[in-house]
Structure formats: structure tokens, C-alpha cells
Amino acid sequence: MQTPFFTIDPSLTKAAEETRLQTQAQFLAIDEVTEYNQQKVLAAMIQEGVSESHFVETTGYGYGDRGREALDRVAARAFGAEDALVRHSLASGTHTLSVALFGVLRPGDLLLSVTGIPYDTIRPVIGIKAGAGGSLKDFGIHYAQVELAADGLPDWDAITLAIGEKQPKVVYIQRSRGYTLRPSLSVAQIGRIAKIAHENSDALVFVDNCYGEFVQTQEPPEMGADLIAGSLIKNAGGGIAKSGGYIAGRRDLITLCAARLTTPGTGREIGASLGHNRELFMGFFNAPHVTGEALKSAVFAAGLFERLGYAVSPAPLEERYDIIQSVCLREPDALVAFCQGMQSGAPVDAFVVPLPWDMPGYDEQVIMAAGAFTAGASIELSADAPLREPYTAFLQGGLNFHSAKMGILLAAQKMKDAGWIQ
Ligand SMILES: *Cc1c(COP(=O)(O)O)cnc(C)c1O
């Protein structure tokens, strides 16, 4: 639909309309998953008797914070897990994953990644990339990895062999593609790895669940994962949580993670919620819906840019296992125009012009489009791209499809203005 508020070239409006028709079945399928997950979370909140009294602020040590305890139980139900920890004080997804790994690994143990090299920011935690010290490696925890097969999928034979031979303490799975071109894992594929691990070892199966929450109707613990962790400024915070993370899984493991989160002895009994409970509940409640909006935005971007002649992954009609969409823009200046156009359609900081910049931890310059209510929240429409061949933009998020659609159209418009799209 053409509204009077933005100027979009008729050729792009037409491509957008064609994309809408092409992806109708996808949108319906996303709505079905959203409805299922939304009712799952609603039922969990009703079953746990969530009430206004759970939103009361605690301070100091935060003893007896009923809201914190109820939220943990709601999350456990929604993730199909025995137990969970949901905390605003987990500073990032990486911090959350780090707490969980340090929580369950002990000196001499082996951590085995079976989905290739983990996400960039986890590497210093493991100690396979120089960090500031204090890595798992510093504490005598070993690391090995099984590469993905040539098609980017798990290498089933190599995984079975490595688990049998090495008898790891933790089998580590990354559900999302992160910022790589490999496909994301489905919950069924995660279940298949969990089965291999449990049949061939005593290993516990750990899933980096970032970007995957509520994309399918089941979550990894329902398929045999022992522990999962993720960020609240991605899917699970529903665009409302201002910071935080969650860990869910087996009760004995959650207890170990709680000892690492605070201290052995105090565990989950302390941790003042400081008035964040209402936003964490509301965000978790909204998470299935917002994840659906982000998925629709990704499908739209895939359809539009494929129509405009660019390689996209996943394809518009492909089944999705996370909210990330890559668009291969082939030229550095096209990538810059894409990100600048997307930024110009953000509800916050639309006037900012993003430029490629040196970033700590990256070998190439990086450009980011992010005009978000919560700094760095990638459940809000955002795009990131390292300036390296083949100049791929990774976009994700969208608090609501109608606004994200315009951000995506403005990315295409800026590319057209710069002469990249005919
Ligand atoms: C985002 C992400 C992380 C880390 O989360 P931060 O909040 O950026 O620290 C880890 N793994 C994956 C797959 C992610 O997408």
C-alpha cells in the first residue's frame, strides 16, 4: 500500500506488492506458529498466577522476590524445561552463555562444539581467541570442535565419532547461523544431536539459543537439550526488556548456573529485580508475537531483494529456524547505501548516517544500521555487515512488520537513488 508519508519509487512499490502476493502462504504459516507460541506463553502466565504483586520492586539483596521466582517458572514452562533463570542483570547474550558454561564446566572437562566455530564473542570466553584473560581455557577446560559439513549442516558421522571418542562434558550447539552464511539448525536437528550425545556419552547438551526462541513451536529442551541460554534484547525480551538474559534446562544444572550467577550458597535466592519485573514479564509475554513480526520482516526482505536481483538466504519461501536474513549486495558502496537507507526508516535516530568503522574484535570495518529504543537490540530492525566480500548484509528484527517493511523499502530506495538498482 502506498501512503503519503514516504516517497518510494513506483517500481519498488510494485515489487513490494508482488512480494506480498508471493509470500502470503509464508505469512500464514508464521501466524500459526505465533498463535501457538503466544497461547503457550499466555497459559504459562495463567498457570503461574502472575499478578500485579509480582511487579513490585525489590532492592538490596532481593530476598524473596516473588516476581523473579514466578518469571523463572513462566520461562521454564514456555521453554519446556524443568527450571530457568531470567535476569535483567545478565548484561548480554555472551555474558549469559558465559555464566552457563562456567556454571557447568570444571577443570579437566572438555567442551565440544559440534556446529563449527562458535559465534565471535564466545571465542574469548572459550579461550580460542585472545581476550583479557579469565577464559575457560585459563581454568583448565579443554575445547574441541567438529566442523560443519560442506553444505553447512551438522556432520552427523563426525559428530557421532567425536562424541564417542572424546567423551566431552558438554556438547555445544549454536542454533542460529549468527553472522555466517551457514543454515540455522532446526529444533529437530538439535534433537538429533542430543540423541547422539546421550546415546554415546554422559555429555550434557548445551544450546546457544540466541535468535531462535519462538521461531518454531518447540524449543530445544523439549527435544533433549539439557541447557539453553539466550538474550533478552533479542527474541525472548519481546522488544520491551531493557537488558538481560535467560538460562533454562535441567534443574540440577540451573542450580549450578545460579551458583555462578551470584555465589555458591546464595545462588538464586538473591538478586534484586529493581523494578524490572513488569517489563520482563511484559516482554516475555510479547516475545512470540514480536518474533513473528521479525520473521515476516525477514521474509519480506528476502522476497523484495531477490526480486531486485540479489542473492538472499534464507530464500523467501524457505522454512526458517531463526530471525536472521542475509542479502548479498556484492559491492561495498551498495552495502553502505542499503544500511544508510534502512537507518533512515528507523523510529529512533533516523537522521544518523551510518558509515563503515573499525570495530574491536573484527578484522574488517563494519557498518551497522540500528535505530532502536533499546541500544543494540537486534529484535528491533537492524542490519550489520563487515566490509568484506561478498558484501553481505545481515538483517534482523522489526518490532512490527508494518514499520520494518518501510525500513526495508527505504534501504532499496537508497540503493536505487545511488544507481545500484535499475
Ligand atoms: C547475539 C548472539 C550471541 C551473543 O549475544 P550478545 O548479546 O551480542 O552478547 C551469541 N550467539 C549468537 C548465535 C548470537 O546471535
The ligand as an SDF file (V2000), in Angstrom:
LIG
                    3D

 15 15  0  0  0  0  0  0  0  0999 V2000
   23.7920  -12.3790   19.6690 C   0  0  0  0  0  0  0  0  0  0  0  0
   24.3790  -13.7230   19.7880 C   0  0  0  0  0  0  0  0  0  0  0  0
   25.2500  -14.0370   20.8320 C   0  0  0  0  0  0  0  0  0  0  0  0
   25.7520  -13.0520   21.8430 C   0  0  0  0  0  0  0  0  0  0  0  0
   24.8500  -12.1520   22.3070 O   0  0  0  0  0  0  0  0  0  0  0  0
   25.3170  -10.6680   22.7160 P   0  0  0  0  0  0  0  0  0  0  0  0
   24.1200  -10.1180   23.3790 O   0  0  0  0  0  0  0  0  0  0  0  0
   25.6760   -9.9710   21.4380 O   0  0  0  0  0  0  0  0  0  0  0  0
   26.4780  -10.7830   23.6230 O   0  0  0  0  0  0  0  0  0  0  0  0
   25.7090  -15.3290   20.8870 C   0  0  0  0  0  0  0  0  0  0  0  0
   25.3750  -16.2420   19.9730 N   0  0  0  0  0  0  0  0  0  0  0  0
   24.5620  -15.9600   18.9450 C   0  0  0  0  0  0  0  0  0  0  0  0
   24.2210  -17.0220   17.9580 C   0  0  0  0  0  0  0  0  0  0  0  0
   24.0350  -14.6970   18.8240 C   0  0  0  0  0  0  0  0  0  0  0  0
   23.2230  -14.4140   17.8100 O   0  0  0  0  0  0  0  0  0  0  0  0
  1  2  1  0
  2  3  1  0
  2 14  2  0
  3  4  1  0
  3 10  2  0
  4  5  1  0
  5  6  1  0
  6  7  2  0
  6  8  1  0
  6  9  1  0
 10 11  1  0
 11 12  2  0
 12 13  1  0
 12 14  1  0
 14 15  1  0
M  END
$$$$
